[in-house]
């Protein structure tokens, strides 16, 4: 498939040097990724569509190096180093005759300080119970903030994934995409966004259930459908997996799923 060109490819070569960036976006949400990087100062050049993901190419002019200011700053640093060396040499003789300002008794007091207290048994038990707790927007400020991020490549997503890896989270979401996984007909890579807008969602991370079939979602509730698809509303309980900052994908392992 031929790449779709952006306005940047039609600009004449004016001798400006550019730095280049390529990012991966999930099929169907390319516009969201393009808007994000354009807001950060990158010019959209073109895109190449794959089966599951689209490669977006951007560029922006390289900043000019202010050589004059760098030379002046280097000269100032060198001058300060010379002045500091002279001052240190002049004061060297006085230091030999100086006397210690700390008395032996003061030193003894510092050395005889009490050792730090060890954690109490009840505190360790509390930590274990918190580790088993399912995180929701009501009991976790971190999860509430995560589900409300406006940029699905936000650095806060990686921070959350690293802090809570292996923990269980619970939230309302919707299916944003559901392509087949590889050549399989009954296994999927399911993209899930927080909220009810499916592929039109503009908040929260790009959660992903990778290489799963419908039974792997562990559907529960009174009304279990025969099939699911893009736009379906879910109540998700899942374990936190890895976050891929290059693809901006947050992987989850489904524990239970309810159709809302």
N, C-alpha and C positions, 0 to 999 in steps of 0.2 A: 504494500500500500504506500502510495506517495505521501510524503510528509505534508502537513498543512502548514503553510507559511504564515508568519505573523508580519506586522508592519516593519519590524527591525530588519528583515531580509531585503527590503527594497531601498534601504538607505545607502547612499553612495559612500565609497571608501574615502574618507577625508584624512587619512593618515593617523587617526586616533587609535591607540592600542586598547584592546578590550580584554577583560577577564571573562571567562565562560563558566557556566554552571548548567548541569543537567540534573533533573530531579524526576523521580518516579511518582506517578499519580494513579490512583485506582480509576479504572474506566468508569466514566459517568460523572466524575467530580473534577474534571480537568479545569473547568472555569474557576473553581474555588482556589485551586493551586496557583493558576496564572495570576489571579487577583492578589493573592498573598505576596508573591515574589515581586510583582510590579509595585506594590505598596512599599516594598523594601528597597526599591530603586533599581530593580533589574528590568531590562527590556526583553520582552518575549520575542523569540526568533522563529521557532517552528516546533512542531511536535510530530512524533512517530508513534502510531497506535499499534500496540501489541494485542494479544488475545485477552490478557487479564489486566495489563497496565499500559499506561501511555508515558513515553519519555518526553518531557518538556525541556526545551533548550532555551537558555537565557544568556544575555550578555550585559555588561555595563562598562563604561570607560574606566581604565585604570587611573587612579589618582596620580597627579604629577608630584614628583619628589621635590620638596623645597630645599635644594642643595645649599643655597645661601644661608638659610636659617640653621641648617644642620652644621655648617662650617662655623658659624658664629657660636652656636651652643657648645661645640667641641672645644673652641678656643677658651670660652668662659670656664668650662670644667677643668681644662688643663691649668689655667691661671690659678683657680682655687686650690688645686692639688699642690702647686708649687708654694703658694702662700701658707697652706696648712703644714707642709713639710718644714718650712723655715721656722714657723712658730713652734712646732714640736721640738726642733733641735735646740732652740733658745731656752725652752722650759726644761730640757733634759737634766741640766745641772741642779735646778731647784728640786727636782723630784728625788734626787739622791738623799737630800737632807730632810725630806718630809717625813713625818711620823705617822704611823697608822692611826686612823680616827676611831677605830672600833676597839673597845676594851675587851680583855679576855673574858670578863664576866658576861658581856653582851653576846659573845660568840657561844658561850656555854648555854645561855638561855635559848638561843635559836636551835642548837643541836639537840636540846632535851625536849623539843616540842612533842606533843602527843600524836601518836599515829592516827591516821584517818579511820573512821568507824566502818565496819563491814556492814553490808546490806542486811536488813532484818529478814528472817524467813518469810514473814507475811508479805513483804514487798515482792519477793521472787514469785510467790504464788499468784499475786495480782498480775504480774507480767505474763504468766502463762495463760491466765484466763483471757486477757486482752488479745493474745495471739490467736486464740481460737474463735474470737468474736467475728461474726459476719459484718463487714463494713457497709453501712447505708448512708444516705445523705443526712439522716437524722442523728446518727452517732459519730460521724466522721466529717470534720470540716475539710480535710484533704480530699475526700471523695467528692464532696459537694462542689469544691472549687474545680476539681478535675473535669467533672461533667459540664461545667459552664465555660470552659476555655473557648475563646473565639477563633483560635488558630490550631488546627489539628496537628501542626508540627511544633507546637509550643514546647519549650525546654522543660516546663513543669511536668509534662507527661512522662518523660524519661525519669525524672526525679521520683515521681510517684511509683513507677514500675519498679525501680531499684529498691525503694523503701518497703514496698508491700508485696514483693514477689512471693508467690505461694499462698498469700492470704486470699480469702473469699470476699467478693464484693457482690452487691445486689442493687439493681437499678432498673428503671423503665427505659426501654429502647425500641428501635424499629429497624427492619432490614433495609439497608441501603443498596446492597448488591448481592447477587447469588450466582456467580458463574460456576460452571463445572470445574472441578479440580483436575487439571491435566486432561487425559483422554477418558476419564470416568464419566459414566452417565448418571450415577446415583451418589456421587461424592462431590462436595461443594466447598468453595471458599466463601464463607458468608460474612459480608461486611455489615456491622451493626453500629448505629449511631445512637447516642442518648436522645430521648424525646420521641415525638410522634411523627416527624416529617420525612423519615426514610431517606431517599437519595437527595432530597431538598434541604436536609438539615445543614445548619451553619454553625452549630456549636458542638463542643465535645470532641474527644479523640475518635480516630477511625479504628474502632475495635474490630477484631477479626477472629472468626472460628475457622481455622485452616484444615482442609482435608477431612471434612466430617460428612456423615450422612444424617438423615433426619433423626434416626434413632439415637445418634450420639448427642443430640440436644437434650435428651431425657425429658420429653414433653410431659407436663403434668397439668392437672386442672380438670374441670368438669367437661370442657369442650375441647377435645384433642382433634385437630383437623387431619384429613387424609394427606394433605400437602401444604407446604408453606411457600411464600414467594416475596418478592420485593414489595416493600410498603407495609408488610404485616407488623402489627404492634406486639411487642414482647415484654415480659417481665423476666429479667435475666438474673440468674445466680451463677457465678463463674469464678474460677481461680485465676489470679493474676499471673500472666506469663511474661514473655520478653517484649521489649519495645524496640522496634527497628527505626532509628532516627533517619536513615537514608530514605526509607519508603514512608515514614511517618505512620507506621502500622503498629497497633497495640494488640498483641495476641492474648486471647483468653482461652481457657479450657472450660467448656460448659459443665455445670453441675446439675442444674435443672432449669427448664424454660417453660413459661406459661404464656399462652396466646391471650392477649388482652382484648 
